[in-house]
Amino acid sequence: MSPAPDGTVTWRELLGETVERLRAAGIEHAESDARRIVAEASGAGSDLPLVLSDPATQGGVARLDRMVARRSEGEPLQYVLGSWGFRSLDLMVDRRVLIPRPETEVVVEVALGELDRLGARDVPTRVVDLGTGSGAIALSIATERVRTEVWATDRSEDAVAVARANLAGAGRAARRVTVVAGSWFDALPGHLRGSFHLVVSNPPYVPEGAELPEEVARWEPADALYAGPDGTDALRELVEGAGAWLVAEGVLVCELSPAQAPAMVDLALEHFAEVRVEADLTGRDRVLVARTPLTAG
């Protein structure tokens, strides 16, 4: 794919070629993916319809070629583009972190509701996002609740680097976010024990050996996906450890799989006074909510 010598190949023509290349590679949503890729390569973004008749630049075509080749190999569109929308944010994402998903947007919505119940719109609150990855949860909460201080942890130095890059583009909200490296609660300074109103996490919860779509298993970081034989190793650590870091009326909010919900509810009832599970956008159990630790910090 290259422009003609006189530079008159238009982005519209290249869009058509991109669709055909992606179809030939077996990409399921070839047309929509092609539009996103051409919009990025041309620099037009959402204004792509306005530039389709414009001649493509050599630099733009070279970038388009690289992106189409990557997508044709099965690399997720989000990584190919280098960014992805999450609630009100546009996050940098690459293979160092999980791709932000709609299920996790529901986690944020539930977490915000719990914060509001605790008065977050009117009084200062403190939140920790454990296993922050791209920083999607932490930055969303900081952006949408301006009185909230947010800590974000991840044991992956690579993930911490991505979260900090996203933090740099978060504007004023970034002043209330601290990103630290370390495993779960071990990453937090000891003086913060008993001070968090909310502990929130999208931890690894896929059972080891479980089959995942090739696009996930091949490209996304395994450490952020798998968590022991039944996928609950991280969830158990969070449920059992959160109480020591929460205020007396604090809340734990965790993403999980529907199959894990009954066991995690039983475990949470050993550590919290109130427990429920919220559904995702498809109606499947997805968010564990545990209120009022029985032994707070």
C-alpha angles and dihedrals in degrees: 000000000000139000120260116259091259091053094238099128105117130216087245091061091045090050090057091049091048092053090052093048093051092046090051089052091054096249107164100215097035098155098049092041091050092053091050092048095047090046089055096043093049093045090232098115111178089356092069094121089060095057102038091103093048121103113257120241122233091241091051092049092049090052090047091052092053093048094047091049091052094047091046088057089058099259108153115263091236092061092043091054092042094223140055138190121252117177103306094343135092104210130195108236134178138152092294092074141035118266110256110250137197090248089063091049085062089052089056092048091052091045092051090051090053091048091051090052086057091050101259093153090060109026135037116271134182126222135181123203107201117206091013099180106177090004092249097141097038095047093044092054093046091048096047099040109045096188094055126103112209132200119193125194136185132168090215112087088201091056091047089055091053093046091051091049089053090046089057089060097044098090121209093351089067090071089070097048127086119189117200135175121236145089114292113293093357088075093063126090111253094236089068093065110125094012105096121100091194137024110194131178146165094202129179107281107161114115114243110261094021116141115247131181109280091242089060100038095045101043113023122079111271093211089063093050112040127062115172134299096316098023095247102103094103094038091054091050091051096046093047096043105038098081094068090058099043132087116244093271095036129137138221117209119185136171115230142157120271092244091058097050100090095050093044092050090053091049093046091052087063089060107027136049096224129031133175139157124230124207127238125232091282093053095254122134104263115144126059113206118190120179133194110012114234089221110031126186 
